């Protein structure tokens, strides 16, 4: 094992041992090293960037175990470039857990449809036509199967429409599966402009449940009409 991969695997092992989410059954050092090797070895170097002049279309689906390696890598890079507090480490661990399950139980080409870790069964990615199977954006859905719990885009592809296409995909799921009048999200303060560009409006404070008011320091509930009553 090269010194770089040894360092990667040891870092991941320490990360899991220090995590409140750690599960004893998932702390097998050999398996975790295998996942670390997998995540580090399957990645292009350098990581892809948009191809100028290429037609931009997006597809949306669950990632395969191989693609979880890509996703883990750029989430980890985001962690390094955005010091705490930020939610990236938690979702990196979530992705790593899914990879741990599927690297050992399914071929790399099989979508992650089975996982004991609920976030990975509700994970969808956006793929650009000019990038093949490299996931450039992702959402983690809530238990209802259509509401967005978290969303992220690889830094090189922000502003290309990757996240917008995923939001539209999730809204279409809500239209098909629910009778809700609004599609609701909790936006970081820094992301309000992004959501407004997609037609979302901030929910007036008077309509927010009192127990949620203390969260307004960091988040704002936002919504978009998807069905007329």
C-alpha positions as CSV (number, residue, x, y, z in Angstrom):
1,X,0.0,0.0,0.0
2,X,1.5,3.4,-1.0
3,X,2.1,5.9,1.8
4,X,-0.6,8.2,0.3
5,X,-3.3,5.5,0.5
6,X,-2.1,4.3,3.9
7,X,-2.5,7.9,5.1
8,X,-6.0,8.2,3.5
9,X,-7.2,4.9,5.1
10,X,-5.7,5.8,8.6
11,X,-7.4,9.2,8.4
12,X,-10.7,7.7,7.6
13,X,-10.4,5.1,10.4
14,X,-9.7,7.9,12.9
15,X,-12.6,9.9,11.5
16,X,-15.0,7.0,12.2
17,X,-13.6,6.2,15.6
18,X,-14.1,9.8,16.7
19,X,-17.6,9.9,15.2
20,X,-20.8,9.8,17.4
21,X,-22.4,7.9,14.5
22,X,-19.8,5.1,14.5
23,X,-21.2,1.6,14.6
24,X,-18.9,-1.1,16.1
25,X,-19.8,-3.5,13.2
26,X,-18.6,-0.9,10.7
27,X,-15.2,-0.3,12.4
28,X,-13.5,-3.3,11.0
29,X,-10.1,-1.8,10.1
30,X,-9.5,-4.1,7.1
31,X,-12.9,-3.3,5.5
32,X,-12.5,0.4,6.2
33,X,-9.0,0.4,4.6
34,X,-10.6,-1.3,1.6
35,X,-13.1,1.4,1.3
36,X,-10.4,4.1,1.7
37,X,-8.4,2.4,-1.1
38,X,-11.5,2.2,-3.2
39,X,-12.5,5.8,-2.8
40,X,-8.9,7.0,-3.4
41,X,-8.0,4.7,-6.3
42,X,-11.0,5.1,-8.6
43,X,-10.8,8.8,-8.9
44,X,-9.5,10.7,-12.0
45,X,-6.6,12.9,-11.3
46,X,-7.1,15.8,-11.4
47,X,-10.8,15.7,-10.7
48,X,-13.0,16.7,-13.7
49,X,-13.9,20.2,-14.7
50,X,-16.7,21.4,-17.1
51,X,-15.9,20.9,-20.7
52,X,-16.2,24.3,-22.5
53,X,-18.7,24.3,-25.3
54,X,-20.2,20.9,-24.5
55,X,-24.0,20.5,-24.6
56,X,-25.3,20.4,-21.0
57,X,-28.0,17.9,-20.2
58,X,-28.5,16.1,-16.9
59,X,-29.6,12.6,-15.8
60,X,-30.6,11.7,-12.3
61,X,-30.3,8.3,-10.5
62,X,-29.0,6.6,-7.5
63,X,-25.2,6.3,-7.4
64,X,-23.3,3.0,-7.8
65,X,-20.7,2.0,-5.2
66,X,-18.0,3.2,-7.6
67,X,-19.6,6.6,-7.9
68,X,-19.9,6.9,-4.1
69,X,-16.1,7.0,-4.2
70,X,-16.2,10.0,-6.4
71,X,-18.8,11.6,-4.3
72,X,-16.9,11.0,-1.1
73,X,-13.8,12.5,-2.6
74,X,-15.2,15.8,-3.6
75,X,-17.2,16.1,-0.3
76,X,-13.9,15.6,1.5
77,X,-12.3,18.3,-0.6
78,X,-15.1,20.6,0.4
79,X,-14.5,19.8,4.0
80,X,-10.9,20.9,3.6
81,X,-11.8,24.2,1.9
82,X,-14.7,25.0,4.3
83,X,-13.5,24.9,8.0
84,X,-16.1,24.0,10.7
85,X,-18.8,24.5,11.4
86,X,-20.4,23.0,8.3
87,X,-22.4,19.9,7.6
88,X,-20.0,18.3,5.1
89,X,-18.3,15.9,7.5
90,X,-21.5,14.3,8.5
91,X,-22.6,13.6,4.9
92,X,-19.1,12.4,4.0
93,X,-19.5,9.8,6.7
94,X,-22.9,8.9,5.4
95,X,-21.5,8.4,1.9
96,X,-18.6,6.4,3.3
97,X,-21.0,4.1,5.2
98,X,-22.9,3.4,2.0
99,X,-19.6,2.7,0.2
100,X,-18.6,0.3,3.0
101,X,-21.7,-1.7,2.5
102,X,-21.7,-1.9,-1.2
103,X,-18.0,-2.2,-2.1
104,X,-18.2,-5.6,-0.4
105,X,-21.7,-6.7,-1.3
106,X,-22.4,-5.5,-4.8
107,X,-20.5,-5.0,-8.1
108,X,-19.3,-1.5,-8.8
109,X,-21.9,-1.0,-11.5
110,X,-24.9,-1.8,-9.2
111,X,-27.0,1.2,-7.9
112,X,-27.1,1.5,-4.1
113,X,-30.7,0.3,-3.6
114,X,-30.0,-1.8,-0.5
115,X,-28.2,-0.3,2.5
116,X,-28.7,-0.4,6.3
117,X,-27.8,3.3,6.3
118,X,-31.0,5.2,5.5
119,X,-29.3,8.3,3.9
120,X,-27.7,6.2,1.2
121,X,-31.0,4.7,0.1
122,X,-32.4,8.3,-0.3
123,X,-29.4,9.6,-2.2
124,X,-29.7,10.8,-5.8
125,X,-27.1,12.3,-8.0
126,X,-27.0,14.5,-11.1
127,X,-24.8,13.5,-14.0
128,X,-23.8,15.8,-16.8
129,X,-23.8,14.5,-20.4
130,X,-20.3,15.7,-21.0
131,X,-18.9,14.0,-17.9
132,X,-20.0,10.4,-18.3
133,X,-20.7,8.8,-14.9
134,X,-19.1,11.5,-12.7
135,X,-21.7,12.7,-10.1
136,X,-21.5,16.5,-10.1
137,X,-24.4,17.1,-7.6
138,X,-26.4,15.2,-5.1
139,X,-29.5,15.4,-2.8
140,X,-30.3,13.4,0.3
141,X,-34.1,13.0,0.5
142,X,-36.2,12.9,3.7
143,X,-38.2,9.9,4.7
144,X,-41.1,10.9,2.5
145,X,-39.0,10.2,-0.6
146,X,-39.3,13.6,-2.2
147,X,-38.4,16.4,0.3
148,X,-34.8,17.6,0.2
149,X,-32.8,17.1,3.4
150,X,-29.4,18.2,2.0
151,X,-28.1,19.2,-1.4
152,X,-24.5,19.7,-2.6
153,X,-22.6,20.4,-5.8
154,X,-19.0,19.8,-6.7
155,X,-17.3,23.2,-6.6
156,X,-16.1,23.1,-10.2
157,X,-19.7,22.6,-11.4
158,X,-21.5,25.2,-9.3
159,X,-23.5,27.6,-11.5
160,X,-23.9,25.0,-14.3
161,X,-27.5,24.1,-13.5
162,X,-26.6,20.7,-11.8
163,X,-28.3,21.6,-8.5
164,X,-31.2,23.3,-10.2
165,X,-31.9,20.1,-12.3
166,X,-31.9,18.0,-9.1
167,X,-34.3,20.4,-7.4
168,X,-36.7,20.2,-10.3
169,X,-36.4,16.4,-10.3
170,X,-37.4,16.3,-6.6
171,X,-40.3,18.7,-7.1
172,X,-41.6,16.5,-9.9
173,X,-41.4,13.5,-7.4
174,X,-43.5,15.6,-4.9
175,X,-46.1,16.4,-7.6
176,X,-46.4,12.7,-8.4
177,X,-46.4,11.4,-4.9
178,X,-48.0,14.0,-2.6
179,X,-51.1,16.2,-2.3
180,X,-49.0,19.1,-0.8
181,X,-49.7,22.6,-2.0
182,X,-46.1,23.7,-1.3
183,X,-42.7,22.2,-1.7
184,X,-40.8,23.2,1.4
185,X,-37.1,23.4,2.2
186,X,-34.9,24.7,5.1
187,X,-32.4,27.0,3.5
188,X,-29.0,28.1,4.9
189,X,-29.0,31.9,5.1
190,X,-26.2,32.0,2.5
191,X,-28.4,29.9,0.0
192,X,-31.6,32.0,0.1
193,X,-30.7,33.7,-3.2
194,X,-30.2,30.3,-4.9
195,X,-33.6,29.2,-3.8
196,X,-35.3,32.5,-4.8
197,X,-34.0,32.1,-8.3
198,X,-35.8,28.7,-8.4
199,X,-39.1,30.4,-7.4
200,X,-39.0,29.8,-3.6
201,X,-40.1,32.4,-1.1
202,X,-39.2,32.8,2.6
203,X,-42.0,31.6,4.9
204,X,-43.2,34.6,7.0
205,X,-42.1,34.4,10.6
206,X,-45.7,34.5,11.8
207,X,-46.3,31.2,10.0
208,X,-43.4,29.4,11.6
209,X,-44.0,27.1,14.5
210,X,-42.6,28.7,17.7
211,X,-40.3,25.8,18.4
212,X,-38.6,26.4,15.1
213,X,-38.0,30.2,15.6
214,X,-34.6,29.6,17.4
215,X,-33.3,28.0,14.2
216,X,-33.8,31.2,12.2
217,X,-30.2,32.3,13.1
218,X,-28.9,29.7,10.7
219,X,-31.8,28.6,8.5
220,X,-34.9,30.0,6.8
221,X,-37.9,27.9,5.9
222,X,-38.8,28.5,2.2
223,X,-41.5,27.2,0.0
224,X,-42.8,27.1,-3.6
225,X,-46.3,26.5,-4.8
226,X,-46.5,23.2,-6.7
227,X,-50.2,22.6,-6.7
228,X,-53.2,24.9,-6.6
229,X,-55.8,24.2,-3.9
